């Protein structure tokens, strides 16, 4: 049987995801890989970390604040189509002003 397994580094942070063969007892047959976890990572973690017997959120408070601030900044940036529409509107207003329509 094959299963998705998770390799973690020495600190427990997710390093790589593999699909490996496991036996009926849940043991991974490929012994060359180290630090493999067979328990699936729950959804919603930004930086999964293996904490001896369970997955936890490894993102620090500072990292979370930085990520959320960056997401806010990214959401305030205009999209390429919004920029193109604004440039077109400026050209249109400039043209109307030059023609003394407005």
C-alpha beads as a LAMMPS data file, in Angstrom:
LAMMPS data file: protein, C-alpha beads

102 atoms
101 bonds

1 atom types
1 bond types

-500.0 500.0 xlo xhi
-500.0 500.0 ylo yhi
-500.0 500.0 zlo zhi

Masses

1 110.0

Atoms # bond

1 1 1 0.000 0.000 0.000
2 1 1 1.205 3.541 -0.708
3 1 1 0.688 6.543 1.539
4 1 1 1.702 10.166 1.625
5 1 1 4.406 10.650 4.269
6 1 1 6.119 13.760 5.566
7 1 1 9.818 14.320 6.098
8 1 1 10.711 16.778 8.842
9 1 1 14.010 18.436 9.664
10 1 1 15.827 18.163 13.007
11 1 1 13.592 20.869 14.505
12 1 1 10.398 19.150 13.353
13 1 1 9.500 21.506 10.498
14 1 1 8.073 20.041 7.305
15 1 1 10.850 19.491 4.800
16 1 1 9.424 17.300 1.999
17 1 1 6.353 15.247 1.112
18 1 1 6.704 11.771 -0.421
19 1 1 4.474 8.897 -1.439
20 1 1 5.980 5.734 0.025
21 1 1 5.066 2.080 0.381
22 1 1 4.007 1.051 3.865
23 1 1 3.244 -2.354 5.341
24 1 1 -0.004 -3.453 7.026
25 1 1 1.288 -2.119 10.379
26 1 1 1.889 1.368 8.961
27 1 1 5.674 1.004 8.832
28 1 1 7.475 2.721 5.955
29 1 1 9.334 0.200 3.808
30 1 1 11.952 2.655 2.472
31 1 1 14.488 2.770 5.299
32 1 1 16.815 5.199 3.510
33 1 1 14.582 8.178 4.332
34 1 1 14.858 9.607 7.850
35 1 1 12.456 11.569 10.022
36 1 1 9.289 10.449 8.225
37 1 1 5.845 10.987 9.704
38 1 1 2.830 9.029 8.465
39 1 1 0.175 11.037 10.332
40 1 1 -1.476 13.482 7.906
41 1 1 -1.064 17.198 8.513
42 1 1 -4.343 18.879 9.538
43 1 1 -5.486 21.633 7.195
44 1 1 -4.926 25.257 8.097
45 1 1 -1.287 25.241 9.187
46 1 1 0.964 27.787 7.487
47 1 1 4.168 26.225 8.812
48 1 1 3.513 22.659 9.988
49 1 1 5.791 21.357 12.715
50 1 1 5.956 17.857 14.190
51 1 1 5.912 18.074 17.984
52 1 1 6.888 14.544 19.126
53 1 1 3.423 13.018 18.595
54 1 1 1.269 15.578 16.775
55 1 1 1.343 18.348 14.158
56 1 1 1.302 21.903 15.515
57 1 1 1.487 25.369 13.979
58 1 1 5.180 26.220 13.737
59 1 1 4.640 29.806 12.612
60 1 1 5.687 32.240 15.340
61 1 1 3.552 35.211 16.383
62 1 1 6.032 37.509 14.613
63 1 1 5.961 35.433 11.411
64 1 1 2.156 35.430 11.460
65 1 1 2.020 39.214 11.936
66 1 1 4.515 39.721 9.084
67 1 1 2.567 37.369 6.783
68 1 1 -0.754 39.052 7.557
69 1 1 0.756 42.518 7.029
70 1 1 2.148 41.420 3.664
71 1 1 -1.221 39.934 2.686
72 1 1 -2.884 43.249 3.562
73 1 1 -0.357 45.188 1.475
74 1 1 -0.833 42.780 -1.428
75 1 1 -4.613 43.202 -1.239
76 1 1 -4.257 46.997 -1.496
77 1 1 -2.195 46.852 -4.699
78 1 1 -4.253 47.494 -7.824
79 1 1 -4.530 44.656 -10.305
80 1 1 -3.015 45.000 -13.788
81 1 1 -6.485 45.531 -15.259
82 1 1 -7.239 48.272 -12.713
83 1 1 -3.970 49.997 -13.640
84 1 1 -4.743 49.705 -17.357
85 1 1 -8.249 51.125 -16.818
86 1 1 -6.853 54.049 -14.810
87 1 1 -4.261 54.803 -17.504
88 1 1 -6.974 54.733 -20.171
89 1 1 -9.146 57.052 -18.115
90 1 1 -6.234 59.503 -17.657
91 1 1 -5.610 59.528 -21.424
92 1 1 -9.295 60.113 -22.067
93 1 1 -9.487 63.004 -19.579
94 1 1 -6.262 64.486 -21.003
95 1 1 -7.694 64.332 -24.503
96 1 1 -10.969 65.961 -23.416
97 1 1 -9.011 68.693 -21.618
98 1 1 -6.828 69.358 -24.687
99 1 1 -9.956 69.628 -26.827
100 1 1 -11.339 72.010 -24.187
101 1 1 -14.429 69.836 -23.763
102 1 1 -13.939 69.892 -20.017

Bonds

1 1 1 2
2 1 2 3
3 1 3 4
4 1 4 5
5 1 5 6
6 1 6 7
7 1 7 8
8 1 8 9
9 1 9 10
10 1 10 11
11 1 11 12
12 1 12 13
13 1 13 14
14 1 14 15
15 1 15 16
16 1 16 17
17 1 17 18
18 1 18 19
19 1 19 20
20 1 20 21
21 1 21 22
22 1 22 23
23 1 23 24
24 1 24 25
25 1 25 26
26 1 26 27
27 1 27 28
28 1 28 29
29 1 29 30
30 1 30 31
31 1 31 32
32 1 32 33
33 1 33 34
34 1 34 35
35 1 35 36
36 1 36 37
37 1 37 38
38 1 38 39
39 1 39 40
40 1 40 41
41 1 41 42
42 1 42 43
43 1 43 44
44 1 44 45
45 1 45 46
46 1 46 47
47 1 47 48
48 1 48 49
49 1 49 50
50 1 50 51
51 1 51 52
52 1 52 53
53 1 53 54
54 1 54 55
55 1 55 56
56 1 56 57
57 1 57 58
58 1 58 59
59 1 59 60
60 1 60 61
61 1 61 62
62 1 62 63
63 1 63 64
64 1 64 65
65 1 65 66
66 1 66 67
67 1 67 68
68 1 68 69
69 1 69 70
70 1 70 71
71 1 71 72
72 1 72 73
73 1 73 74
74 1 74 75
75 1 75 76
76 1 76 77
77 1 77 78
78 1 78 79
79 1 79 80
80 1 80 81
81 1 81 82
82 1 82 83
83 1 83 84
84 1 84 85
85 1 85 86
86 1 86 87
87 1 87 88
88 1 88 89
89 1 89 90
90 1 90 91
91 1 91 92
92 1 92 93
93 1 93 94
94 1 94 95
95 1 95 96
96 1 96 97
97 1 97 98
98 1 98 99
99 1 99 100
100 1 100 101
101 1 101 102
